[in-house]
């Protein structure tokens, strides 16, 4: 594995940093502190509402971090085969989450958590109302979106106002 030589550090460290940043972002989305990525799911003009696949997102970014760590470590040491087991498991989880999301949601819902605001919004609005909410979210100033990201009560009031404003 020492054939990577000079390129291991310039590739490994950026992969670790990008993967870590995106993994933190995904955790913030799942915990309900970032609403934009979930609201983007509602923008699509479809007959069936799409669901956010949180397990796939987590598995993909964990895979990127593991690849970065393995590339970085390959410069300094010969890696045993066992070092690749977490990589294989992360890739298998990402593929499984991509291929069987309905099965996972039905039988293993704890693997695909959704924020409370998302469940509440999905249960009390129609697909058209959610689409309006998603497009109105894009028109909000950045500071207002940050405020609504952190205050679910204010976000709920804003959603009610958007729904009332789009009636008729």
PyMOL commands that set and color helices and strands:
alter all, ss='L'
color gray80, all
select helices_A, chain A and resi 2-4+7-31+36-41+54-74+81-99+101-107+109-111+116-124+127-139+142-150+152-166
alter helices_A, ss='H'
color red, helices_A
deselect
rebuild
show_as cartoon
